[in-house]
Amino acid sequence: MPDDAAPLLSPAQLVLHARQREIDAMRQLGARADLVEALGQLIHALQRERGASSIFLASRGQNFADVRRVCVEVVQEAQGRLRELVAAQLAPEHQTTAHILSLMAWVLLDLDALPELRERIERQALSAHDAVAAFSTLIAGQVELIFHVADATLVPGVSPLLVAFLHLVQGKEAAGQERAVGALMYASGQCIDEHQERVIHLIESQERSLQVFAEFSDPGLRARWDAHQLSAGTARLERLRRTLCAARAGAALDSKLSDTWFEVASGRIDVLWDLEVALMQHLRDACEAQIRQAQQELQDSEGMLRRLRDNPPPHTHAVERFFDIGAHPDAVPALVDKKESSSLLQLLQSQSTRLAGMEAELDAARRALHERKVIERAKGVLMSRLRMSEEAAFRALQKTSMDQNRRLLDVAEATLALSDEAFAQLAAQGEPPRG
C-alpha cells in the first residue's frame, strides 16, 4: 500500500460520525424552524388582511377600512422578518437546495406585487372575489414553501411534529379563505352559488387537513383542539355556516351579519394560530432534546473508545468486533474485558433499536407528505387540463375514489399517469378522469 494512501475508517469511527451527523441534522432543522415560523406569522397576517379587504370591497368601502390599514402594517412587519431569514438561507451551512431557493424567489416576487394590489383595493378597482383570489394565490406560494422545507428537512424523532405543523397551516389557510368568502357573501347581502360551493369545499378541506394534524400531533394539542370543537364559539360558527350553505342561489343575506361572521370565524382562526405557535415550540423543544440525547450518546461512545484505546485488549482489532451489533456477545474473544464489551454492545444495540423506531416514524411522515403532494398535483392537472375549479377537481377525484372503491391516493396517481390523448378525450366528453 502506498505511504500516502488515505487511512481506512474503522466501524467505530463511522458510528461516531453517524451520531455527529444526527446532531448536525437537528441543528439544521432548528435553523429551518425559524424560517417556517416566520412564514406562519406572515401567512397569519395576510389572512387577516385578506378578510378585511373582502369586507371592505363587498361593502363598497363602507366597512373595515381602518381594520384593513392596521392589517397592512402588521403584514409589512412580518414581511421584513421573512426577508431577513430568506437572506440568511444563502449561507453555506444551511445547505438550502436550488428548488427551495427558487420557491423563495417566487414568494418574494409575489410580495413585491402587494403594494399594487393594495392600491387597487383602496380605489375599489377590483371585485372582492378577485381580491380574495389574489391574496389566496400569494398565501398558497408560502404554504408550498413550508411543504418543501418540511419535505427536505425530515429528521427521525421530530418529523411527525413537522407533518402536523404543515397540515395545521393548511387547515388554517382553508379557514382563512372561508372567513374571506363568507365575509364577502354576508357583506354583499346575496348568496351566489359559486361562493357557496367554495365555502362547502373549504369546510371539507379544513376537516381533512386537521385530521392529519390530529394524527401526527401530540395528545395535549389534540385535546385542546377537541375542546374547541365543543365550544360555544364553534356552535355559533356552525349556525352561520348553515345560513350560508343552505341559502338558495340569489337569496338575500343579512349584511349586518358580516361583522359577526368575521368575529366568529376569526375566533376559530385564532385558536388554530395558538395551536400553531404551541406546535412550533414543541418542535423546537423536541429538536433540543434530540440534540442533548445525541450529544450524550456521542460522549458515551467516545469515552468507551478512549478507555479501550488506553487499555487495548490483547486481541487485534477487538474494538471493531464490538461494533458488530449482529454478533452474539459470546462471540467476543475471551481475552477481551467482558464488562467493557458488554457495555459497548448494549449502547450500540440501544442506539440501533432507537434509530429503527425513528425510521418507522419517519416513513409514516414521508407517506403523509407524499399523499399530500400527489393529490395536490392531480388537482392541479385537472384544473389546467380540464379547466376545472379547485373544488370541482377535488370532487372529481373524490367521486372516482368512491365509485371505484379505491384510495384517493391511488386515483390521484392514476390521474397523473393519464396520457395527453386520454385528457383530450375527457375534455371533449366533459367527464372527470376515471383512472
C-alpha positions in Angstrom: 0.0 0.0 0.0 1.4 3.5 -0.8 2.6 5.5 2.1 0.3 8.4 1.1 -2.8 6.3 0.9 -5.8 7.5 2.9 -6.2 5.6 6.2 -9.2 3.2 6.4 -12.0 4.3 8.6 -12.9 1.9 11.3 -16.5 0.9 12.1 -16.1 2.7 15.4 -15.2 6.0 13.7 -18.2 5.6 11.3 -20.6 5.2 14.3 -19.2 8.4 15.9 -19.6 10.2 12.5 -23.2 8.9 12.3 -24.0 10.4 15.7 -22.4 13.7 14.8 -24.5 13.8 11.5 -27.6 13.3 13.6 -26.7 16.3 15.8 -25.9 18.4 12.6 -29.3 17.5 11.1 -31.1 18.5 14.2 -29.3 21.8 14.3 -30.2 22.5 10.7 -33.8 21.7 11.4 -33.8 24.2 14.2 -32.5 26.9 11.8 -35.2 26.0 9.3 -37.8 26.2 12.0 -37.1 30.0 12.2 -37.9 30.3 8.5 -41.1 28.2 8.9 -42.2 30.2 11.9 -41.7 33.5 10.0 -43.7 32.1 7.1 -46.5 31.1 9.5 -46.6 34.6 11.0 -46.7 36.3 7.6 -49.5 33.9 6.5 -51.5 34.7 9.6 -51.2 38.5 9.0 -52.1 38.1 5.3 -55.1 36.0 6.1 -56.5 38.8 8.3 -55.7 41.5 5.6 -57.5 39.3 3.1 -60.6 39.0 5.2 -60.7 42.7 6.0 -60.2 43.6 2.3 -63.0 41.3 1.4 -65.5 43.1 3.6 -64.1 46.5 2.6 -64.7 45.8 -1.1 -68.0 43.9 -0.7 -69.4 46.8 1.4 -68.2 49.3 -1.2 -65.7 50.8 1.2 -68.2 51.4 4.0 -66.8 48.8 6.4 -63.4 47.7 7.7 -61.3 50.5 6.2 -59.5 51.2 9.4 -59.1 47.5 10.2 -57.6 46.9 6.8 -54.9 49.6 7.3 -53.9 48.1 10.6 -53.6 44.7 9.0 -51.3 46.2 6.3 -48.9 47.4 9.0 -48.7 44.0 10.6 -48.1 42.3 7.3 -45.2 44.8 6.5 -43.5 44.0 9.8 -43.9 40.2 9.3 -42.6 40.6 5.7 -39.5 42.3 6.8 -38.7 39.5 9.2 -39.2 36.9 6.5 -36.9 38.7 4.1 -34.1 38.7 6.7 -34.4 34.9 7.2 -34.5 34.2 3.5 -31.3 36.2 3.0 -29.7 34.0 5.8 -30.6 30.9 3.9 -27.9 31.7 1.3 -25.2 30.9 3.9 -23.4 27.6 3.0 -24.1 26.0 6.4 -27.9 26.0 5.7 -27.4 23.8 2.6 -30.6 25.2 1.1 -31.5 23.4 -2.2 -31.8 25.2 -5.5 -35.5 24.2 -5.6 -36.2 25.8 -2.2 -34.3 28.9 -3.2 -36.4 29.2 -6.4 -39.6 28.9 -4.3 -38.3 31.6 -2.1 -37.8 33.8 -5.1 -41.4 33.3 -6.2 -42.6 34.2 -2.7 -40.6 37.4 -2.7 -41.8 38.2 -6.2 -45.4 37.9 -5.1 -44.8 40.1 -2.0 -43.3 42.7 -4.3 -46.6 42.9 -6.1 -48.6 43.6 -2.8 -48.4 47.4 -3.0 -50.1 47.4 -6.4 -52.8 45.0 -5.1 -53.4 47.2 -2.1 -53.6 50.3 -4.2 -56.3 48.7 -6.4 -58.2 47.7 -3.3 -58.1 51.2 -1.9 -59.5 52.5 -5.2 -62.1 49.7 -5.3 -60.8 48.9 -8.7 -61.3 45.1 -8.4 -64.0 42.9 -7.0 -64.0 41.3 -3.6 -63.8 37.9 -5.3 -60.7 38.9 -7.2 -59.0 40.3 -4.1 -59.6 37.1 -2.2 -58.2 35.1 -5.1 -55.1 37.3 -5.3 -54.3 37.0 -1.6 -55.0 33.3 -1.7 -52.6 32.7 -4.5 -49.9 34.7 -2.7 -50.5 32.6 0.5 -50.6 29.4 -1.4 -47.0 30.0 -2.5 -45.9 30.4 1.1 -47.7 27.2 2.2 -46.0 25.4 -0.7 -42.6 26.7 0.5 -43.4 25.4 4.0 -44.2 22.0 2.5 -40.9 21.8 0.6 -38.9 22.9 3.6 -40.6 20.1 5.6 -40.1 17.6 2.8 -36.4 18.4 2.6 -35.8 18.5 6.4 -37.4 15.3 7.6 -35.5 14.1 10.7 -36.2 11.0 12.7 -37.9 11.7 16.0 -39.2 15.1 15.1 -40.8 14.7 11.6 -44.3 13.8 13.0 -44.5 17.3 14.5 -43.3 18.8 11.2 -46.1 17.0 9.3 -48.6 18.1 11.9 -47.5 21.7 11.6 -47.8 21.7 7.8 -51.3 20.3 7.8 -52.3 22.7 10.6 -51.1 25.6 8.4 -53.1 24.1 5.5 -56.2 23.8 7.6 -55.8 27.3 9.0 -55.5 28.6 5.4 -58.7 26.9 4.4 -60.3 28.5 7.5 -58.9 31.9 6.4 -60.3 31.5 2.9 -63.7 30.5 4.4 -63.7 33.7 6.5 -62.9 35.8 3.5 -65.5 34.2 1.2 -68.2 34.1 3.9 -67.5 37.8 4.7 -67.9 38.6 1.0 -71.3 36.8 0.9 -72.6 38.4 4.0 -71.3 41.9 3.3 -72.7 41.8 -0.3 -76.1 40.7 1.1 -76.6 38.0 -1.5 -76.0 34.2 -1.9 -74.0 33.4 -5.0 -73.9 29.6 -5.8 -70.2 29.8 -6.8 -69.2 31.3 -3.5 -71.5 28.9 -1.6 -69.8 25.9 -3.3 -66.4 27.4 -2.4 -67.4 27.6 1.3 -68.5 24.0 1.4 -65.3 22.9 -0.2 -63.2 24.9 2.3 -65.1 23.4 5.2 -64.3 19.9 3.9 -60.7 20.9 3.2 -60.3 22.0 6.8 -61.6 18.7 8.1 -59.1 16.7 6.0 -56.1 18.8 7.0 -57.0 18.9 10.7 -57.5 15.1 10.8 -53.9 14.7 9.7 -52.8 17.3 12.2 -54.5 15.4 15.0 -52.9 12.1 13.8 -49.4 13.4 14.0 -49.6 15.9 16.8 -49.1 15.3 20.5 -52.0 14.4 22.8 -52.0 17.7 24.6 -52.6 19.8 21.4 -55.2 17.3 20.1 -57.1 17.7 23.4 -57.0 21.5 23.0 -58.5 21.3 19.5 -61.1 18.7 20.6 -62.2 21.0 23.4 -62.6 23.9 21.0 -64.7 21.8 18.7 -67.2 21.6 21.6 -67.1 25.3 22.5 -69.8 27.9 22.2 -67.7 29.7 19.5 -67.8 26.6 17.3 -71.6 26.3 17.8 -72.0 30.0 16.7 -69.8 29.4 13.6 -71.9 26.3 12.6 -75.1 28.3 12.8 -73.7 31.0 10.5 -72.3 28.3 8.2 -75.7 26.7 7.9 -77.1 30.0 6.8 -74.6 30.3 4.0 -74.7 26.7 2.9 -78.5 26.2 3.0 -79.4 29.5 1.2 -80.8 29.3 -2.3 -78.8 30.9 -5.1 -79.7 34.6 -5.3 -81.3 34.6 -1.9 -80.8 37.7 0.3 -78.4 37.5 3.2 -78.4 39.8 6.2 -75.5 42.1 5.6 -75.4 43.1 9.2 -74.0 39.7 10.0 -70.8 40.4 8.1 -69.1 41.7 11.3 -70.4 38.8 13.4 -69.2 36.3 10.8 -65.7 37.9 10.7 -65.5 37.9 14.5 -66.7 34.3 14.9 -64.6 33.0 12.0 -61.6 34.9 13.4 -62.1 33.2 16.8 -61.6 29.8 15.1 -58.5 31.0 13.2 -57.1 32.5 16.4 -57.4 29.1 18.1 -55.6 27.5 15.2 -52.9 30.1 15.4 -52.4 29.4 19.1 -52.0 25.7 18.3 -49.5 26.6 15.5 -47.4 28.7 18.0 -47.5 25.9 20.6 -46.7 23.2 18.0 -43.7 25.2 16.8 -42.5 25.4 20.4 -42.9 21.7 20.8 -40.9 21.2 17.6 -38.1 23.3 18.9 -38.2 21.5 22.3 -38.0 18.1 20.5 -35.0 19.3 18.5 -33.2 20.4 21.6 -34.0 17.2 23.4 -32.8 15.1 20.5 -29.5 17.1 20.3 -28.9 16.7 24.0 -29.5 12.9 23.8 -27.3 12.5 20.7 -24.6 14.6 22.3 -24.7 12.4 25.4 -24.6 9.2 23.4 -21.7 10.6 21.4 -19.8 11.4 24.6 -20.6 7.9 26.0 -19.2 6.3 22.8 -16.1 8.5 22.7 -15.5 7.7 26.4 -15.7 4.0 25.9 -13.5 4.1 22.9 -11.0 6.2 24.7 -10.8 3.7 27.6 -10.4 0.9 25.2 -7.6 2.7 23.4 -5.8 3.5 26.6 -6.2 -0.1 27.8 -6.2 -2.1 24.5 -7.3 -5.8 24.7 -4.8 -8.4 23.6 -6.8 -9.5 20.6 -6.0 -7.5 17.5 -9.0 -5.4 16.1 -11.2 -6.4 19.0 -12.6 -2.8 19.2 -14.0 -3.2 15.7 -15.6 -6.5 16.8 -17.5 -4.6 19.5 -19.2 -2.6 16.7 -20.6 -5.7 15.1 -24.1 -5.3 16.6 -25.2 -8.5 14.9 -22.6 -10.6 16.7 -23.6 -12.6 19.8 -21.8 -11.4 23.0 -20.4 -14.9 23.4 -18.6 -14.4 20.1 -16.3 -11.7 21.7 -12.8 -13.1 22.3 -12.3 -14.5 25.8 -9.3 -12.2 26.4 -11.5 -9.1 26.0 -12.7 -7.3 29.1 -16.3 -8.6 29.2 -17.6 -5.6 31.2 -16.3 -3.1 28.6 -17.6 -5.2 25.7 -21.0 -5.8 27.2 -21.4 -2.0 27.9 -20.4 -1.0 24.4 -22.6 -3.6 22.8 -25.6 -2.6 24.9 -25.1 1.0 23.9 -24.9 0.2 20.2 -27.9 -2.2 20.4 -29.9 0.5 22.2 -28.9 3.1 19.5 -29.8 0.7 16.7 -33.2 0.0 18.3 -33.9 3.7 18.8 -33.0 4.6 15.2 -35.1 1.7 13.9 -38.1 3.1 15.7 -37.4 6.6 14.5 -37.1 5.3 10.9 -40.6 3.8 11.2 -41.9 7.1 12.4 -40.1 8.8 9.5 -41.7 6.5 7.0 -45.2 7.5 8.3 -44.2 11.2 7.9 -43.0 10.6 4.4 -46.2 8.8 3.4 -48.3 11.7 4.7 -46.3 14.3 2.8 -46.2 12.1 -0.4 -50.0 11.7 -0.3 -50.5 15.5 0.0 -48.0 16.1 -2.8 -49.7 13.6 -5.2 -53.2 14.7 -4.5 -52.3 18.4 -5.0 -50.5 17.6 -8.2 -53.5 15.7 -9.5 -55.9 18.5 -8.6 -53.6 20.9 -10.5 -53.5 18.8 -13.6 -57.3 18.6 -13.7 -57.6 22.3 -13.2 -55.2 23.1 -16.0 -56.1 20.3 -18.5 -59.9 20.2 -18.0 -60.4 23.8 -16.9 -61.9 22.8 -13.5 -62.1 24.9 -10.4 -60.2 23.6 -7.4 -63.3 22.3 -5.7 -64.6 20.6 -8.9 -61.2 18.9 -9.4 -61.1 17.5 -5.9 -64.7 16.4 -6.1 -63.9 14.6 -9.4 -61.1 12.7 -7.6 -63.2 12.0 -4.6 -66.2 10.7 -6.7 -63.9 8.4 -8.7 -62.4 7.1 -5.4 -65.9 6.3 -4.0 -67.3 4.9 -7.3 -64.4 2.6 -7.8 -63.8 1.8 -4.1 -60.2 2.9 -4.4 -58.0 5.1 -2.2 -57.9 8.7 -3.1 -54.1 8.5 -3.4 -54.4 5.7 -5.9 -56.9 7.7 -8.0 -54.6 10.7 -7.9 -51.6 8.6 -9.0 -53.7 7.1 -11.9 -54.8 10.6 -12.9 -51.2 11.8 -13.1 -50.4 8.8 -15.3 -53.1 9.6 -17.9 -51.8 10.3 -21.4 -52.4 13.5 -23.4 -54.8 11.6 -25.6 -56.8 10.5 -22.6 -57.1 14.0 -21.3 -58.1 15.3 -24.7 -60.9 12.7 -24.9 -62.1 13.5 -21.4 -62.1 17.2 -22.2 -64.2 16.5 -25.3 -66.6 14.4 -23.3 -66.7 16.8 -20.4 -66.1 13.9 -18.0 -63.8 13.5 -14.9 -60.9 11.1 -15.1 -61.7 7.5 -14.3 -58.1 6.4 -13.6 
